């Protein structure tokens, strides 16, 4: 039987499979190609014979096609790539409107807060908060006023010291002599100095140590040696110039800095420490409380980790402490050098250096405590915490200067945190410390600062995550709020009672109207019944 032509029957043909979007040859999938014709209507005998014939034909054609494809692929490997690219041509081209607007990595900010573009690490986040905290504090007038006070105070101390030293040197020198008796007036006229009679060498040395005389002239008891001149801690130049021949005095104590200079210097350092720590600590605490009240802390926590935020706030204020200390040290050393006190400037360097280091570590501890105090729940508890911090700080700065640089208590205070800045500086000025004592004081202060920093950071993290830190506690209303609430509730209850009474009156009026209407209807019905009768 002859084959039917394509589309000769009434049934629709099956759609052909398109291979425009296929990445591989369509023949590998076992589907009919473009050259093959699908016949629909055949008899059973024709189907069997046709299957055998078509199967053999297709097998031969497929094998021939595979061998040809292998030969072409071996000869020209680029041909397949071109066919594949042609098959997928146009699929990778994305319209401009649908393309992703991703920024160029080279154009991204180095320290941006946009988390979609930059992954902020803990160190970078802490640096960002530190920079923000320090720049905010530097713009405030308190920082500028404090800096001006420190610089002017140092200059005033240098000028007053120079003037006091000049006045002291302009006075009449005093000297103690052993066994001069009535000849003291004669020596005074000859030498032009004030002579004080002493019983023996020990008494003369006592007068020198007490500061009643500038020096003591002690002769050799045997009369064969040269007399000696003893002084406390510096050469009495005005007195030695009047003696002939001019000799040098033997110093009983050799402090690095004269006590007449060290004592006012220590008080100036106390004022400096209080100004720096109090000003920056107050700014830190107020910023923390302001951000807590205005819910800015939660906004910052959305991008900056809370622990990094706490660390950044502390380090930001510590950077300003360094600025104050460097400015004060530079002005002090430069002023002393210009005024001709170069030796004094070099003698003060060890004490000033240990003071600056221990004060920086002490300020670290104070700032950490203030961060901790800002997270405490309750205004009274916070006020108590801050008061304790203030008392400890002020007492720690004043105690070493009041007690003095000598003694066991002074040695302990120079190693104790909060008292070590002034304690170690005073002992270095007096020349009563070993080289390693400064390291001990700084090490103890560093350990305490690290511990308090960790505790304060943990408290800050808990406060931020708790969303106010109340932990489900009921907020107590103030007395004023309670009074206002009571008045409002009283007004509300009175209004409700009035509304109830009005509603009752309306109901009574309605009931009266109903009763009147009932009476009228009864009367009408009675009249009608009478008329009917």
C-alpha positions, 0 to 999 in steps of 0.5 A: 500500500502506498504511504499517505502524504503528510497532512493527508488525514484529518487528525492534526499532526504532533508538533515538532520539537524545537532545538533552538535553545538546546545546548546539546545535539537534539539527536542525542535525546532520541527525538525525531529530527527535522528530516524525519516524517511522522506517519499517523494512520497505518494498518497493522501489517503496514506498521510491522513492515514499515517498522522493520524498514524504517528501523533499519534505515534509521539505524544506518542513518544514525550510525553514519551521522555519529561517525560523521559528527566524530570526524568533524569534531576531531577535525574542527573542535571550534565548530562545536563551540560556535554551534553552541554559542549560536544556540545560546546567542542572545540569552546572556544579553541582559537589558540595561533596565534589568541589570543589577546596580552593583557598585565597583569594588574599587569605588567602595568607601574604606570605612563605610557604615553601609553593611550592604557594601562593606563588612565591618569587622570588630576592629574597624567598628571600634575605630569608627566609634572611637573616631566619632566619639573623639571628634564629637568631644573635640568640637565641644567647648569644654574640651577647648576650655580645658586645653586652654586652662591646662596650657595657661596653668603650666605657663603660669606655674613656670613663670611663678617658679622663676619669679619665686626662685629669683626672689629667694636668691636675692635674699641673704644667705644663711649658714650654721657654724659650730662653736662660734659663740660671740664671734658670729656677728664678726663673721656676719660682717666679714662674709655678708651672711647670716650666721647661726651658732650650733652646738655640734655637727649633728645640730648643724646638720639638723638645721640644714635638714629642717631648712632653717639654714642654707648650709652648715660650715663644719671644721675638722675636729683635729684641726688638720683637715679642711673644713666641710660645707654641707647642704640639703639637696642643692648647691648654695651658690649665693653662699659659696660665692662669698667664701674664699676660696670657693668650694662645693658643698656636700649634699645630704640628699640628692633628689631629682627635683628640688622640693621647692619645685616638686611640691607645687609641680605635684599640685599642678599635676593634680589639677591637670589630672582632675581636669582631664579625667573629669571633663572627658569622663563627664562627656562620655557619660552624658553621651551614653545616657543621651543615646540611651534615652533617645534610642540611638544605641539600638540604631548603632547596634544595628550596624556596630557590634555592642562590644566594639561600640563600648571599646570604641567609646573608651579608646576615643576618650583615651586618645583625647587624654593623650592629646592633653598630656602631650600638650602639657608635657611639651609646654612644660619642657619647652618653657623650662628650656627657654627660661634657662632651667634645662637641667631641671627639665631633664631631671623632671622627665622620668617623673613626668613620663611615669605620671603620664603613663599611669594617668592614662591607665587610670583614665582607662579604668575610670572611663570603663567604670563610667560606661558600666555605670551608664548601664545600671538600671535606676537613677538613684543607683546610677547616681550612687555609682557615679558618686563612688567613682568620683570619690575614688578618683579625687581621693586617689589624686590628692592622697599621695601629695598630702602624705608625701614621697617618703615612708612605707605608705607613700611606697604603697600608694605609688603602686596602688591604682588611682593613687599611682599617677601622683604617688610614683611621680612624687617619689621619682621627683624625690629620688626615692624609687628604683627603676623597676617601681614604675613598671610595677605601678604601670603593670598593676594599673594595666591589669585593673584597666583590662579587667574593668574594660571587660566587665564594662563591655559585658554590661553594655552588651547586656544592656543593649540586648535587653532593650533598656535593661529593665528585665520585665520589671514594672516601671514605678510611676513618680508621685506627680504622675500618680497624682495626675493619674488619680485626677484623670481617673476621678474625672473619668469616673465622674463623667461615666456616672453622669452618663449613667444618670442621664441614661437612667433619666432618659429611660424613665422619661420613655417609661413615663411616655409609654405609660401615658400612651397606654392610659390614653389607649385604655381611655379610647377603648373605654369610650368606644365600648360605651359608644357601641353600647 
